[in-house]
Amino acid sequence: MTVITRFAPSPTGQLHVGNVRTALHNWMWARKHGGRFLLRIDDTDRDRSREEYVDAIRADLAWLGLDVDGEARQSARFELYEREFEALKAAGRVYACYETPEELDIRRKILLSRGLPPVYERKPADAPVPDGVAPHWRFRLDHDAPIVWTDMVRGDQSFDPKSMSDPVVRRADGSWLYLLPSVIDDIDMGISHVVRGEDHVSNTAAQIQMFAALGAAPPAFAHEALLVGTEGKLSKRLGSLGMAALREQGIEAAALVALLARLGTSDPVEPVTDPAPLVAAIDFAHFGRAPARFDEAELALVNQKIVHQLDHAAVADRLPAAIDAARWQAIRPNLTTVAEAADWVAVFDGPFAPPPAAEEDRAVLAAGAAAASGIDDWSADPWHALTSAVKEATGAKGRALFLPLRRALTGRDHGPDMAELLPLIARDRVVERLSV
Ligand code: GLU
């Protein structure tokens, strides 16, 4: 069997960590099995869908490295939906309904007040049809047997169709609801595995009957537990967890991939820059049923570990020209984001004013300036030459020796290994910064 998965966003907003996670798992599953990963733009809702979001979705998937093997748009497939709809109508599996939302609401309330489940009640076949009212359409669930499937995450699932309302599949204005077009597409595109959030579980029960009604075997399903934020529901914060906002904060695509690949699974999060080992290891049996907790602090930490591994070539186009490979190598272990590299340009090349020197550090700094002027080969470990000379001249050692020099040369108390940093700052600048 060829594995074919799809990511099916509605282009009504930006991708956020929640739906990126779904996209990622679909992509990983397809790649693991040498299959295909398709992008399906669910744009049947013409009022809410926006072309700019379609572009942003494509760009975000590309940024994340989730290459797609094909793209389809539901808005271009209405003819197919119409054909299948007519076939289901002819077979009696979809039927016209005339209730107004108010009527349905009253029915619901009556049922609830009697302690009954608010399941839609079908009208008898000979019920009068109101004049001049355009119908909406429901799919007739088959009540004969329970709906069962073995979910790759949730295990055995069973739904009693009698406890479910016949789902509305088409509105009175002819527009489509999500359920039926999705099944028609999954059949037409040969989707083998549907990976999506557990908020779709009850849709799946209805959709499994739609597959059968359309003469197709259903795909395999994996419904993953939803993401929650550290303070509960993620949905309120999704704006700030969009890809554009995260990119802005300096989050690397690889960090998102590494974290979201494993969040909510029994496998540890590994800060890898290449997703290959994650792809090889994905297994829906390792996914938990409990909501997965998304923590921005954890993302920042994974991000930092990723940044520390990135080669100069991988980030050169985002670095100031002054940060060449050697300078990147020197500062990389001290960065939390790639953008912070820009803060180091002034340390290397100026303009830079050393912080005012403390009285007790003056001797060390002056000796440092003298020592630096005397070092002819600045490329050969000048830091050790400089510190030995200062130690000899002043008797300073340890922190009293190193800290004043680091401060005067970088303006900070902590930072990269000075032995690595010093040859990358011109000698004259060093002399100037140490001259007090
Ligand atoms: N457009 C649907 C959604 O975003 C797709 C669900 C599915 O994967 O079938 O919820």
Boltz pocket constraint, residues with backbone or C-beta under 6 A from the ligand:
constraints:
  - pocket:
      binder: B
      contacts: [[A, 6], [A, 7], [A, 8], [A, 9], [A, 10], [A, 42], [A, 178], [A, 182], [A, 195], [A, 196], [A, 200]]
      max_distance: 6.0
